[in-house]
Amino acid sequence: MAEFNDDVFFATASELNAKLRAKEFSARELTRAFVDRLEKLGPRYNALSLSLREEAIRRAGQVDDEIKRGRLRGPFQGVPFGAKDLLAYPGHPTTWGAQPLAGQVINETAAAIDRLEKSGAILIGKLAMVELAGAAGYRFAAASMTGPGLNPWDRTRWSGGSSSGSGAAVAAGLVPIALGSETNGSIVTPAAFCGVTGLRPTYGLVSRHGAMALAWTLDKIGPMTRSVEDAGKLLQLLAGGDQRDPGSSGKRFFFAPQFVRPFKELKLGFATSDWSDLAADVKAPLNAAFEAFKPWASSIARWNCPTCRMAQSIPPS
């Protein structure tokens, strides 16, 4: 029996997939370990909406058979993942984070979940969210049937909305990757608060079929991961046209880090109007970060933009 510790629980999806191919442990063993951890610690952060233990372990056995036969599907084969509970999954509740919808069952598989499952990834749980992704408006983090999303780094603080469970679950090593959704900050906010990589895709790039609609002209489905590499690979997997989504652009995305421009050709910039209001204990580390980037960037620009501030008193939806 393989030993599972933080080196595994906090590994990237790419690292876990490599270990599975090297047969350091089986997909079934890995899945069971992550499900145990998700069920044990998920409620601690109000991150878990629904465990899918039985289906996940059964699917993991199928993945082990595929790997044994040399049928390799890509970088997420055998990797456990979680999905925000606004994405439909047949035979199980999709609550949209709202107590009145606790028994709602939508018997179809959301396109984003379907793409991951077809790649060999294993859905182990539905992750908590702000109720209706903030559609009814919310002033408090507790606007969720599972309670306020708690930050794994400090449980007295919010994990961010509305993909609160996805951000907390990745940060706490409960899942290596998760699916979130964003209308106006719901991926990037919990990613920033919890210290994980969150990617808000271009509108129309990822199918929203099977997802709760908040604003058809703004909604996006995107990855939340432990590394930029995983986010890029996951976006490549998720992106693509879908006639079932009327907003689909029909475009693709290809993760090609070998073509990234050298850092010396990049410029960094920030708005001084935002900078001036920061507290000293926040400004100091940001100044240090800019100093660290100076040797690598061609220039660091400051500009005045008094209209670019966003109302910080309104939680993102």
Secondary structure, 3 states (H helix, E strand, C coil): CCCCCHHHHCCCHHHHHHHHHCCCCCHHHHHHHHHHHHHHHHHHHCCEEEECHHHHHHHHHHHHHHHHCCCCCCCCCCCEEEEECCECCCCCECCCCCHHHCCCECCCCCHHHHHHHHCCCEEEEEECCCHHHHCCCCCCCCCCCCCCCEECCEEEEECCCCCHHHHHHHHCCCCCEEEEEECCCCCHHHHHHHCCEECCCCCCCECCCCECCCCCCCCEEEEEECCHHHHHHHHHHHECCCCCCCCCCCCCCCCCHHHCCCHHHCEEEEEHHHHCCCCHHHHHHHHHHHHHHCCCCCEEEEECCCCCCCCCCCCCC
